[in-house]
């Protein structure tokens, strides 16, 4: 007797085989997508907005206060717009979550309707700080990205852009950001889009790093990079070798 799963397995196997045969660097054209950055008035959000807009992407900065977002957008230039968070989410094809960890869940819950059906890139790092320095926090769901997926069941959640220096991103004298971006998600089509967005920024490369269940390790590594930066007075990033 065959089951519904059995009847689908040949097609699933064919799709899996075709995916393995694809060139992993054959990425989609994302130049026409509108990218919203929630938390775009913070250092990381401003830096990502600036770099993507500088690469030619249409970018909207989101904030709880529209005036604050508009002020930040005006300071950055490059055609960046500012809007209240809900409007930013509605008008964007792809939404980057760059809010502080302590406001992560509350922000997503408030915007669930506007984010429904969108591709979301969560770059939030759950970190704590004490006299010994930065340390990783493990959310109940496993990671910030998995918390986003749990709170937003109608959203295609990915995780990326965790290990970037806000100082380098915002420095107009720096032409290239020489780093790799670890990209995680459940759908290859979605992670390909995120990799392609990363590749729009000169010097940057998006590298697929697994499903969302592996996001905690990626988010946590930021605590190590903070320690590196403090010791060596640097703005360290990551490179994946032999890929």
Short mmCIF file of the C-alpha atoms (twelve columns), coordinates in Angstrom:
data_MODEL
# 
_entry.id   MODEL 
# 
loop_
_atom_site.group_PDB 
_atom_site.id 
_atom_site.type_symbol 
_atom_site.label_atom_id 
_atom_site.label_alt_id 
_atom_site.label_comp_id 
_atom_site.label_asym_id 
_atom_site.label_seq_id 
_atom_site.Cartn_x 
_atom_site.Cartn_y 
_atom_site.Cartn_z 
_atom_site.pdbx_PDB_model_num 
ATOM 1   C CA . UNK A 1   0.000  0.000  0.000  1 
ATOM 2   C CA . UNK A 2   1.302  3.457  -0.878 1 
ATOM 3   C CA . UNK A 3   0.939  6.477  1.350  1 
ATOM 4   C CA . UNK A 4   0.602  10.128 0.250  1 
ATOM 5   C CA . UNK A 5   4.257  10.618 1.182  1 
ATOM 6   C CA . UNK A 6   5.267  7.672  -1.008 1 
ATOM 7   C CA . UNK A 7   3.390  9.113  -3.975 1 
ATOM 8   C CA . UNK A 8   5.288  12.388 -3.660 1 
ATOM 9   C CA . UNK A 9   8.720  10.926 -3.043 1 
ATOM 10  C CA . UNK A 10  9.836  10.554 -6.709 1 
ATOM 11  C CA . UNK A 11  9.132  14.241 -7.373 1 
ATOM 12  C CA . UNK A 12  10.813 15.236 -4.112 1 
ATOM 13  C CA . UNK A 13  13.843 13.152 -4.989 1 
ATOM 14  C CA . UNK A 14  14.016 14.729 -8.459 1 
ATOM 15  C CA . UNK A 15  13.847 18.228 -6.999 1 
ATOM 16  C CA . UNK A 16  16.535 17.418 -4.436 1 
ATOM 17  C CA . UNK A 17  18.818 16.006 -7.126 1 
ATOM 18  C CA . UNK A 18  18.299 19.064 -9.328 1 
ATOM 19  C CA . UNK A 19  19.090 21.366 -6.391 1 
ATOM 20  C CA . UNK A 20  22.362 19.562 -5.739 1 
ATOM 21  C CA . UNK A 21  23.353 19.959 -9.376 1 
ATOM 22  C CA . UNK A 22  22.761 23.725 -9.391 1 
ATOM 23  C CA . UNK A 23  25.682 26.101 -9.270 1 
ATOM 24  C CA . UNK A 24  25.504 27.476 -5.695 1 
ATOM 25  C CA . UNK A 25  26.738 30.865 -6.923 1 
ATOM 26  C CA . UNK A 26  23.980 31.185 -9.527 1 
ATOM 27  C CA . UNK A 27  21.957 33.732 -7.583 1 
ATOM 28  C CA . UNK A 28  18.835 35.698 -8.553 1 
ATOM 29  C CA . UNK A 29  18.696 39.331 -9.655 1 
ATOM 30  C CA . UNK A 30  17.516 41.243 -6.580 1 
ATOM 31  C CA . UNK A 31  18.216 44.768 -7.815 1 
ATOM 32  C CA . UNK A 32  14.509 45.602 -8.084 1 
ATOM 33  C CA . UNK A 33  13.568 44.591 -4.537 1 
ATOM 34  C CA . UNK A 34  12.661 47.179 -1.913 1 
ATOM 35  C CA . UNK A 35  14.518 46.490 1.336  1 
ATOM 36  C CA . UNK A 36  13.097 47.720 4.629  1 
ATOM 37  C CA . UNK A 37  15.312 47.977 7.717  1 
ATOM 38  C CA . UNK A 38  13.454 47.861 11.024 1 
ATOM 39  C CA . UNK A 39  15.720 49.374 13.624 1 
ATOM 40  C CA . UNK A 40  17.250 51.424 10.854 1 
ATOM 41  C CA . UNK A 41  18.063 54.344 13.146 1 
ATOM 42  C CA . UNK A 42  20.472 52.193 15.201 1 
ATOM 43  C CA . UNK A 43  24.106 51.742 14.233 1 
ATOM 44  C CA . UNK A 44  23.750 48.325 12.591 1 
ATOM 45  C CA . UNK A 45  20.533 49.209 10.803 1 
ATOM 46  C CA . UNK A 46  21.905 52.515 9.534  1 
ATOM 47  C CA . UNK A 47  25.043 50.793 8.308  1 
ATOM 48  C CA . UNK A 48  23.156 48.108 6.389  1 
ATOM 49  C CA . UNK A 49  20.757 50.674 4.931  1 
ATOM 50  C CA . UNK A 50  23.662 52.838 3.799  1 
ATOM 51  C CA . UNK A 51  25.614 49.989 2.182  1 
ATOM 52  C CA . UNK A 52  22.613 48.526 0.348  1 
ATOM 53  C CA . UNK A 53  21.481 51.934 -0.909 1 
ATOM 54  C CA . UNK A 54  25.035 52.762 -1.958 1 
ATOM 55  C CA . UNK A 55  24.974 49.538 -4.009 1 
ATOM 56  C CA . UNK A 56  21.802 50.721 -5.774 1 
ATOM 57  C CA . UNK A 57  19.110 49.024 -3.692 1 
ATOM 58  C CA . UNK A 58  15.891 50.871 -2.843 1 
ATOM 59  C CA . UNK A 59  15.887 51.131 0.965  1 
ATOM 60  C CA . UNK A 60  13.336 52.279 3.545  1 
ATOM 61  C CA . UNK A 61  14.362 52.838 7.163  1 
ATOM 62  C CA . UNK A 62  11.793 51.971 9.808  1 
ATOM 63  C CA . UNK A 63  11.461 53.307 13.345 1 
ATOM 64  C CA . UNK A 64  8.749  53.521 15.988 1 
ATOM 65  C CA . UNK A 65  8.650  57.259 15.197 1 
ATOM 66  C CA . UNK A 66  8.357  58.246 11.533 1 
ATOM 67  C CA . UNK A 67  10.109 61.574 12.158 1 
ATOM 68  C CA . UNK A 68  13.142 59.826 13.612 1 
ATOM 69  C CA . UNK A 69  13.333 57.486 10.616 1 
ATOM 70  C CA . UNK A 70  12.987 60.385 8.181  1 
ATOM 71  C CA . UNK A 71  15.773 62.294 9.925  1 
ATOM 72  C CA . UNK A 72  18.118 59.297 9.717  1 
ATOM 73  C CA . UNK A 73  17.197 58.737 6.069  1 
ATOM 74  C CA . UNK A 74  17.925 62.380 5.259  1 
ATOM 75  C CA . UNK A 75  21.329 62.135 6.925  1 
ATOM 76  C CA . UNK A 76  22.235 59.044 4.910  1 
ATOM 77  C CA . UNK A 77  20.927 60.308 1.560  1 
ATOM 78  C CA . UNK A 78  21.196 57.958 -1.441 1 
ATOM 79  C CA . UNK A 79  17.429 58.022 -1.938 1 
ATOM 80  C CA . UNK A 80  16.770 56.256 1.365  1 
ATOM 81  C CA . UNK A 81  13.315 56.903 2.792  1 
ATOM 82  C CA . UNK A 82  12.174 56.899 6.401  1 
ATOM 83  C CA . UNK A 83  8.846  55.663 7.728  1 
ATOM 84  C CA . UNK A 84  7.111  54.351 10.805 1 
ATOM 85  C CA . UNK A 85  7.786  50.634 11.284 1 
ATOM 86  C CA . UNK A 86  4.412  49.397 10.030 1 
ATOM 87  C CA . UNK A 87  4.592  51.447 6.827  1 
ATOM 88  C CA . UNK A 88  8.192  50.360 6.275  1 
ATOM 89  C CA . UNK A 89  7.167  46.698 6.552  1 
ATOM 90  C CA . UNK A 90  4.152  47.116 4.252  1 
ATOM 91  C CA . UNK A 91  6.122  48.827 1.496  1 
ATOM 92  C CA . UNK A 92  9.099  46.471 1.505  1 
ATOM 93  C CA . UNK A 93  9.671  43.204 -0.357 1 
ATOM 94  C CA . UNK A 94  12.406 42.127 2.067  1 
ATOM 95  C CA . UNK A 95  12.571 43.284 5.687  1 
ATOM 96  C CA . UNK A 96  15.753 43.257 7.786  1 
ATOM 97  C CA . UNK A 97  15.203 43.035 11.548 1 
ATOM 98  C CA . UNK A 98  17.973 45.064 13.206 1 
ATOM 99  C CA . UNK A 99  16.313 46.038 16.480 1 
ATOM 100 C CA . UNK A 100 17.901 45.581 19.930 1 
ATOM 101 C CA . UNK A 101 17.459 42.103 21.384 1 
ATOM 102 C CA . UNK A 102 15.387 43.332 24.313 1 
ATOM 103 C CA . UNK A 103 12.796 44.741 21.888 1 
ATOM 104 C CA . UNK A 104 12.903 41.879 19.380 1 
ATOM 105 C CA . UNK A 105 9.796  39.908 20.365 1 
ATOM 106 C CA . UNK A 106 7.657  42.966 21.070 1 
ATOM 107 C CA . UNK A 107 8.513  44.551 17.715 1 
ATOM 108 C CA . UNK A 108 7.725  41.411 15.744 1 
ATOM 109 C CA . UNK A 109 4.454  40.790 17.558 1 
ATOM 110 C CA . UNK A 110 3.314  44.334 16.823 1 
ATOM 111 C CA . UNK A 111 4.104  43.986 13.103 1 
ATOM 112 C CA . UNK A 112 2.857  40.449 12.469 1 
ATOM 113 C CA . UNK A 113 0.142  41.613 10.084 1 
ATOM 114 C CA . UNK A 114 2.382  43.891 8.038  1 
ATOM 115 C CA . UNK A 115 5.126  41.252 7.823  1 
ATOM 116 C CA . UNK A 116 2.824  38.405 6.793  1 
ATOM 117 C CA . UNK A 117 4.045  36.784 3.584  1 
ATOM 118 C CA . UNK A 118 7.281  38.792 3.516  1 
ATOM 119 C CA . UNK A 119 10.855 37.568 3.379  1 
ATOM 120 C CA . UNK A 120 12.438 38.587 6.687  1 
ATOM 121 C CA . UNK A 121 16.166 38.666 7.454  1 
ATOM 122 C CA . UNK A 122 16.835 38.542 11.192 1 
ATOM 123 C CA . UNK A 123 20.276 39.878 12.129 1 
ATOM 124 C CA . UNK A 124 19.657 40.266 15.867 1 
ATOM 125 C CA . UNK A 125 22.248 38.882 18.282 1 
ATOM 126 C CA . UNK A 126 20.942 37.901 21.745 1 
ATOM 127 C CA . UNK A 127 23.795 39.076 23.942 1 
ATOM 128 C CA . UNK A 128 24.352 40.024 27.542 1 
ATOM 129 C CA . UNK A 129 27.173 42.081 29.033 1 
ATOM 130 C CA . UNK A 130 28.837 41.991 32.424 1 
ATOM 131 C CA . UNK A 131 32.229 42.902 33.874 1 
ATOM 132 C CA . UNK A 132 33.799 39.993 31.963 1 
ATOM 133 C CA . UNK A 133 32.506 41.231 28.622 1 
ATOM 134 C CA . UNK A 134 29.926 40.013 26.123 1 
ATOM 135 C CA . UNK A 135 28.258 36.622 26.384 1 
ATOM 136 C CA . UNK A 136 25.625 34.788 24.358 1 
ATOM 137 C CA . UNK A 137 22.030 34.378 25.527 1 
ATOM 138 C CA . UNK A 138 20.049 31.384 24.301 1 
ATOM 139 C CA . UNK A 139 16.360 32.239 23.844 1 
ATOM 140 C CA . UNK A 140 13.704 29.702 24.752 1 
ATOM 141 C CA . UNK A 141 13.068 29.113 21.036 1 
ATOM 142 C CA . UNK A 142 16.787 28.448 20.423 1 
ATOM 143 C CA . UNK A 143 17.819 31.682 18.697 1 
ATOM 144 C CA . UNK A 144 16.525 35.093 17.715 1 
ATOM 145 C CA . UNK A 145 15.754 33.782 14.236 1 
ATOM 146 C CA . UNK A 146 13.783 30.846 15.614 1 
ATOM 147 C CA . UNK A 147 11.916 33.211 17.918 1 
ATOM 148 C CA . UNK A 148 10.986 35.257 14.843 1 
ATOM 149 C CA . UNK A 149 9.783  32.128 13.036 1 
ATOM 150 C CA . UNK A 150 7.678  31.120 16.054 1 
ATOM 151 C CA . UNK A 151 6.101  34.564 16.388 1 
ATOM 152 C CA . UNK A 152 5.535  35.012 12.644 1 
ATOM 153 C CA . UNK A 153 4.187  31.738 11.220 1 
ATOM 154 C CA . UNK A 154 3.161  33.441 7.969  1 
ATOM 155 C CA . UNK A 155 6.626  34.866 7.334  1 
ATOM 156 C CA . UNK A 156 9.626  33.390 5.490  1 
ATOM 157 C CA . UNK A 157 12.345 33.906 8.090  1 
ATOM 158 C CA . UNK A 158 16.051 33.817 7.313  1 
ATOM 159 C CA . UNK A 159 19.072 34.834 9.389  1 
ATOM 160 C CA . UNK A 160 22.079 36.822 8.135  1 
ATOM 161 C CA . UNK A 161 24.286 39.935 8.559  1 
ATOM 162 C CA . UNK A 162 25.216 39.150 12.184 1 
ATOM 163 C CA . UNK A 163 28.988 39.629 12.072 1 
ATOM 164 C CA . UNK A 164 29.335 43.028 10.420 1 
ATOM 165 C CA . UNK A 165 31.047 46.013 11.985 1 
ATOM 166 C CA . UNK A 166 28.657 48.957 12.218 1 
ATOM 167 C CA . UNK A 167 31.702 51.257 12.207 1 
ATOM 168 C CA . UNK A 168 32.900 49.920 8.851  1 
ATOM 169 C CA . UNK A 169 29.410 49.834 7.361  1 
ATOM 170 C CA . UNK A 170 28.844 53.520 8.105  1 
ATOM 171 C CA . UNK A 171 32.274 54.788 7.026  1 
ATOM 172 C CA . UNK A 172 31.892 56.478 3.608  1 
ATOM 173 C CA . UNK A 173 35.659 56.307 3.029  1 
ATOM 174 C CA . UNK A 174 35.583 52.503 2.943  1 
ATOM 175 C CA . UNK A 175 34.793 51.186 -0.522 1 
ATOM 176 C CA . UNK A 176 34.621 47.454 0.279  1 
ATOM 177 C CA . UNK A 177 33.474 45.419 3.269  1 
ATOM 178 C CA . UNK A 178 35.738 42.378 3.071  1 
ATOM 179 C CA . UNK A 179 33.744 39.696 4.831  1 
ATOM 180 C CA . UNK A 180 31.475 36.704 4.371  1 
ATOM 181 C CA . UNK A 181 27.864 36.684 5.549  1 
ATOM 182 C CA . UNK A 182 26.530 33.443 7.010  1 
ATOM 183 C CA . UNK A 183 22.995 32.908 5.655  1 
ATOM 184 C CA . UNK A 184 20.513 30.488 7.240  1 
ATOM 185 C CA . UNK A 185 16.971 29.540 6.315  1 
ATOM 186 C CA . UNK A 186 14.498 26.818 5.460  1 
ATOM 187 C CA . UNK A 187 14.076 27.566 1.735  1 
ATOM 188 C CA . UNK A 188 16.859 27.666 -0.818 1 
ATOM 189 C CA . UNK A 189 14.953 30.233 -2.855 1 
ATOM 190 C CA . UNK A 190 14.886 32.536 0.179  1 
ATOM 191 C CA . UNK A 191 18.521 32.050 1.196  1 
ATOM 192 C CA . UNK A 192 19.568 32.630 -2.431 1 
ATOM 193 C CA . UNK A 193 17.841 36.022 -2.318 1 
ATOM 194 C CA . UNK A 194 19.660 36.926 0.899  1 
ATOM 195 C CA . UNK A 195 23.004 35.787 -0.523 1 
ATOM 196 C CA . UNK A 196 22.353 37.880 -3.609 1 
ATOM 197 C CA . UNK A 197 21.606 40.951 -1.479 1 
ATOM 198 C CA . UNK A 198 24.859 40.458 0.428  1 
ATOM 199 C CA . UNK A 199 26.736 40.158 -2.860 1 
ATOM 200 C CA . UNK A 200 25.438 43.572 -3.930 1 
ATOM 201 C CA . UNK A 201 27.789 45.133 -1.367 1 
ATOM 202 C CA . UNK A 202 31.368 45.283 -2.745 1 
ATOM 203 C CA . UNK A 203 33.691 42.847 -0.970 1 
ATOM 204 C CA . UNK A 204 30.872 40.958 0.689  1 
ATOM 205 C CA . UNK A 205 29.738 37.408 -0.034 1 
ATOM 206 C CA . UNK A 206 26.759 35.461 1.293  1 
ATOM 207 C CA . UNK A 207 27.453 31.820 2.201  1 
ATOM 208 C CA . UNK A 208 24.698 29.320 3.006  1 
ATOM 209 C CA . UNK A 209 25.266 28.041 6.550  1 
ATOM 210 C CA . UNK A 210 22.336 25.742 7.282  1 
ATOM 211 C CA . UNK A 211 18.781 25.831 8.533  1 
ATOM 212 C CA . UNK A 212 17.421 28.073 11.253 1 
ATOM 213 C CA . UNK A 213 18.080 25.455 13.918 1 
ATOM 214 C CA . UNK A 214 21.775 26.351 13.479 1 
ATOM 215 C CA . UNK A 215 21.246 30.089 13.973 1 
ATOM 216 C CA . UNK A 216 22.186 30.133 17.669 1 
ATOM 217 C CA . UNK A 217 25.848 29.344 16.941 1 
ATOM 218 C CA . UNK A 218 26.012 32.096 14.326 1 
ATOM 219 C CA . UNK A 219 24.354 34.670 16.586 1 
ATOM 220 C CA . UNK A 220 26.546 33.668 19.544 1 
ATOM 221 C CA . UNK A 221 29.796 34.080 17.638 1 
ATOM 222 C CA . UNK A 222 29.341 37.842 17.846 1 
ATOM 223 C CA . UNK A 223 30.362 37.650 21.523 1 
ATOM 224 C CA . UNK A 224 33.707 36.185 20.409 1 
ATOM 225 C CA . UNK A 225 34.167 38.870 17.760 1 
ATOM 226 C CA . UNK A 226 33.539 41.577 20.353 1 
ATOM 227 C CA . UNK A 227 36.359 40.074 22.430 1 
ATOM 228 C CA . UNK A 228 38.626 39.997 19.367 1 
ATOM 229 C CA . UNK A 229 37.849 43.612 18.577 1 
ATOM 230 C CA . UNK A 230 38.526 44.776 22.116 1 
ATOM 231 C CA . UNK A 231 41.860 42.983 22.378 1 
ATOM 232 C CA . UNK A 232 43.181 43.964 18.948 1 
ATOM 233 C CA . UNK A 233 41.418 47.329 18.496 1 
ATOM 234 C CA . UNK A 234 39.903 45.953 15.303 1 
ATOM 235 C CA . UNK A 235 36.610 45.568 13.417 1 
ATOM 236 C CA . UNK A 236 36.848 41.832 12.765 1 
ATOM 237 C CA . UNK A 237 34.642 39.893 10.362 1 
ATOM 238 C CA . UNK A 238 34.608 36.351 8.995  1 
ATOM 239 C CA . UNK A 239 35.878 34.564 5.906  1 
ATOM 240 C CA . UNK A 240 34.941 30.973 5.012  1 
ATOM 241 C CA . UNK A 241 37.852 29.199 3.331  1 
ATOM 242 C CA . UNK A 242 37.816 26.682 0.461  1 
ATOM 243 C CA . UNK A 243 34.350 27.722 -0.744 1 
# 
